[in-house]
């Protein structure tokens, strides 16, 4: 009977571990879905910003090295 109790205990431990693993997997899936939504939002925002930049205007690009610091 001792080996039967041991098998039941081990089975219970495995069921607990499987339950925790399933919960962790659900949490990770939620994180991935949220991150994908954030990525999609950022991609849309970048697209909008690119549309605001005038095309072919090389003079519009200004290097920060060309600007004078505010203390001058």
C-alpha positions in Angstrom: 0.0 0.0 0.0 3.0 2.3 0.6 3.9 2.4 -3.1 0.3 3.2 -4.0 0.4 6.2 -1.6 3.7 7.3 -3.1 2.3 7.1 -6.6 -0.8 9.1 -5.6 1.4 11.7 -4.0 3.6 12.0 -7.1 0.6 12.2 -9.3 -0.8 15.0 -7.1 2.5 16.9 -7.3 2.6 16.5 -11.1 -1.0 17.8 -11.4 -0.1 20.8 -9.2 3.0 21.5 -11.4 0.9 21.2 -14.6 -1.6 23.6 -13.2 1.0 26.2 -12.3 2.6 25.7 -15.7 -0.7 26.3 -17.5 -1.3 29.5 -15.5 2.2 30.7 -16.3 1.6 30.0 -20.0 -1.6 31.9 -20.0 0.1 34.9 -18.4 2.9 34.8 -20.9 0.4 34.6 -23.8 -1.3 37.7 -22.4 2.1 39.5 -22.3 2.8 38.5 -25.9 -0.6 39.7 -27.1 -0.1 43.1 -25.3 3.4 43.5 -26.7 2.1 42.7 -30.2 -0.6 45.4 -29.8 2.1 47.9 -28.7 4.3 46.9 -31.7 1.3 47.4 -34.1 0.6 50.8 -32.5 4.2 51.9 -32.9 4.3 50.8 -36.5 1.2 52.9 -37.3 2.7 55.9 -35.5 6.0 55.5 -37.4 4.0 55.4 -40.6 2.1 58.6 -39.7 5.4 60.3 -38.8 7.0 59.3 -42.1 4.0 60.8 -44.0 4.7 64.1 -42.2 8.3 64.3 -43.4 8.7 66.1 -46.7 10.2 63.8 -49.3 13.3 64.7 -51.4 14.1 67.8 -49.3 17.7 67.4 -48.4 17.9 70.9 -47.0 15.4 70.0 -44.3 17.9 67.7 -42.7 19.9 69.6 -40.1 22.7 68.0 -38.0 22.8 68.8 -34.3 26.4 69.6 -34.8 25.4 72.6 -37.0 23.3 74.2 -34.2 24.7 76.4 -31.6 24.2 75.3 -28.0 21.8 77.5 -26.0 24.6 79.0 -23.8 26.2 80.8 -26.7 
